Amino acid sequence: MKENIQIRNELYEAVRDLSNDQLNKKVNEDQWSIMQVLDHLYLMEAGLVKMMTKTFNTAPSEEISEKPIHLTLDRTLKFNAPNYFVPTNEFVTLEEMQQKLSNSRSALHTFVEETKDHHLEDKGFPHPAFGQVNLKQWIPFIGLHEKRHLEQINDIKNQL
C-alpha cells in the first residue's frame, strides 16, 4: 500500500496547479481529458475493491500463480477500458474528483485492513490481459494502473 499512497500523492501533485477548465479540456476528441483519466481511476479503484470484496467473501480457494502485473506500466501495450470503467464527459471540479478518489481509496484501505490476516493468494478474478489474478496482486495493480495513467496525465499536460 505504501507505493499506492506515494503514486496517489504524485497524481495529486501533477494536477494541483491546473484549473478546472484545463482539467476538463480534451486536447483532441480521440483522447480523454485529465479529469476523465481521474474519473477512470476512481471507477477502476471503486469497482476493483467491490470485486475484491465479493471474491474474498464468496470465491472458493484455488491456487493462482503470480502474474507479470508490472507490465501494466508498459504503455506500448494498449487496452480498452471495459464500459463500466469508461469515464463520463461531464464537467467535474478537482475538489469533487478528489473526494471521489478519497472515497475509493478509503474503501481499498478498509479491504486491506480487514483482510491483512488472511491468505489472499488463493482467491482471484480475471484481468483482461493477465488472466486470473489473485487478490494479493490486485492491491499493487491499482497503484501500477494509476502510475500508468499518471504518465498519460503528464503527456496531456504537455499538450495543453
C-alpha angles and dihedrals in degrees: 000000000000091000091046089054092048092049091049089052090051089050092054091046091053093056104031097096096047123099121237088250091055092046092053096042119109114214088206137354094254093060135066121243117244088257091053089052089052091048090050089052090051093048091048096049095044092046095045093050090053091049092046092050093048091047092048091051100041115018121100117240117263134161109264118184121219116267129213093257090158085079086075086084092059101099092188085074105078126202132179114229114242111255093255090058096048111112128236125252091229121124109253129182122232090242091056092047094047089054091052091048090047090053094050092046091050089054090051091050090050091051092048092047094047094048101038093108094048134086105251097176094082100057127060150131134227128280115203093240105025101040119217109013121188121235092248090061095044089068096062090035088068090057093045089050090052091048090053090052093044086065089050090051091051089051091051091047089055089053096049 
